[in-house]
Amino acid sequence: MNGLLGRLLILAALGAASSGAVVAFAAGRKNSASGLAWARRLAAGFSWALIAANGVMVAALLQRDFTVKYVDQVGSVDVPDYIAVVSLWSALEGSILFWGLVLGAYTLWFLRAMRGQHADMQPYTIGAILSVGVFFCLLVSGPANPFLTVEPRAFHVGPNPLLQNHYLMIVHPPMLYLGYVGMTIPFAMGIAALLRGRLGASWMKPMRRFMLVPWGFLSVGIVLGGWWAYEVLGWGGYWAWDPVENASFLPWLSATAFLHAAMLQERRGILKGWTIVLLLSTFALTILGTFMTRSGVFNSVHSFTQSDIGVYFLVFIGVVFVYSIGLLAFRSHTLDDAAQQTDQKIGAKLDFGGNFFSREFAILIQNALFAAFALTVLLGTIYPLLAESMQGKRISVGEPYFDRWALPIGLALTFMMGVGPALPWGRLA
């Protein structure tokens, strides 16, 4: 019964996301108020269906319903109930299902926060959110379906022992997912800005708020992960530049740069194109991070699953990359045009005062440092995989490489943290 109900809810979520994405983009193109209303209803239906599907899985885990594939895989009668609930995100299929739960919750938050506001930007945003939802619903209904019915095994050991022996594993993964998945909302808002050709302060303010929340969760998740690694794995340190550690660090770097660039854009109306680049890059890095964690391609103590689902993530990453580059190439100039029109109306231009001792210039330097840091970590993380796939050679990039570059960049960022806030804002002339 649990398996059938779960599959029906996932199919309902897939149907709502697919139809809702079509309706939302059509409503945005036609500026249709009725279309927006239907898009909001379908987005809410998508969200509640995924939340309910997670509820069914939690019930199956607590009931030890071993006829459900995922429960048979990670469940056990010998573990306490709280471990049974934590098992929801302990393996591949459950973690993808949990991703849907978090996405549904964030979608409901967006719908509630934007009620009666920005009717022109909402349709494209909802369309982009639901497009992402379609991908994850396809995963859960197909290659990562946790609700399949199976013949129970004779013996069940429960989830991975590393996930049972410390209380931090109850909160560390959800914090990361709340960070990862939450990046979908500002990403979709950036897509809407490009499609609509507008990125004013009135839209940037909620976009920055919707980024600040997942950034906070991701920050907490990274700290808790370091704490767990120190106590459980006995590394003698909190950070070892493990590929999956880097997977969470990369979007944190780009999101941090975005939050500062967004503040500059909101106050001064500059760096619109660069701000959108950081926004789209952050979302792409979250999908890359999920691929690193759940594909089993990277050799990591954090990779608790081995699966062939990685190819689907690679395809999705490719689609996101191509679509984002296309939008930036053909639509980013519309943001600049809008900015120029605004400057002509208010007669304002930014003046660094000749000596560049201004907060705006400090933010530019800080953004460049964060971008360099992210690129350095990204290259060191994926280079072994690229070398093996192209040359057939298995190599590793160790801590000396990362430490060599992290130290000077980290010191420079620390310096800017102290100096930047003390500098005055530049003149508007």
Steps between C-alpha positions, in 0.01 A plus 500: 500500500779744589684424177194555281397819678854638476524428129163667436609811689826523306312466171259770616795728581653429159173581325454823697860609438488424126168670436580782739830580326323524163220714640742726686724573201194559282357736762827690511510535124139620478493693830193297595361549850287187476800304377702615800220394733497151349879480511492582871236232562698237312821598681320462833364161389850391400636605839233331709524179298875476568454583867233232529723246320771562758243453773405162353865395493553605862192298597635198310837534677335520841274205421798301371302429184768293327284450192606855403834487320664785690390373841631155411830662406562723805248392763541271798291391796806538721544877463306757703226704338708815467760307300218367283394858423860609436524211252290711265815679379752221566505355147456608139127453440399649833731800465351586160150465649607725790630751243142515369365565850734796548427635152127477571541691827705774334247524217216551747705768674555680169130483411400641837768771508424619146121497530372818340852618412704503179227348285717563194797300636321217676400292194854453368627433852237235565567349157872466577433351846261244360742414218754402763222312677426302184857369493494380859153352465623306197789368708275393787244343270764320291865411573486606867151377587489417873139377495542186290350186652746220578519169681649575843847370577557266790744730679508880537793693644367853476676806356877541471658477849678835444155658483393350833787570735478877548213738563639751249389274217143576603544869415805526271345353179170693533694823543691431179181415313328812627799688361532314171132486408427853614731633229231398249278795591748786437622312191145499364464868590817573303359310202185713525709819507678397179182395323319817604804721444477676836705481818405796711549550872139395566572152356856475628392552862284183525751311285774582748275395790418168332873442457595605851287229663650198316845657529453503876390136505794400280741684730364314802511170311865545408597581858306201637658276235847606607410436862367152414808416294728608783326288763402192297763457231794601717673709233659725762350802327173647379580523129691266268400630154302185438307517167162496674613765748599711202159430345331694780772766516476597132139629499567665836781704342293610200192568716705715737633699205145537367367636830762777496457574129121508548539759775704713262249456221208580730665816632676624186338318208830364366647152439166367380649253253769381742241455776291275275811301401572430867136404558485251213843362588392435857208285392715308251754433775228364729399249233867415448532451875204262502663309215824473698319376809258253347661367180783304663738632233720682751697308757381649828421392854180703463371297203271247660348378172615354171256540211462564131286809560797726433436507126159661559659772709765558234228547239312739731819694574557527125146628442531757781840612369391537137172672589673738741773591252238551229293731716806697607616534140166613358329671794762649737523816287135574577596541865770749403254691280260530792781621723606762246144626471479528879831688517377742234187566703676564831820641348719282724835341432735330736820688571782313676665831582823424316670313785253209503476511881129425504281217617388428145857439388560281807202286404638467147834377637324266741288354218811441291664317792194281558484418128870408496456287811203314349681440171809369681298256711291391201805424286673308778186297568401396148843478337567141615167391354566679170852358476375147560220530245718652226841342561416188696736607778394493863650799681415692813518864600586517868499752778828674399337636182196635682698636793744678268220700342256521791745670734570817296140532380368440850733761647397750233131437573561540872671833431205615287257398776672742732561783255191490280232590757715793622512661156238759398261453211612664177352823373206514264550789264 
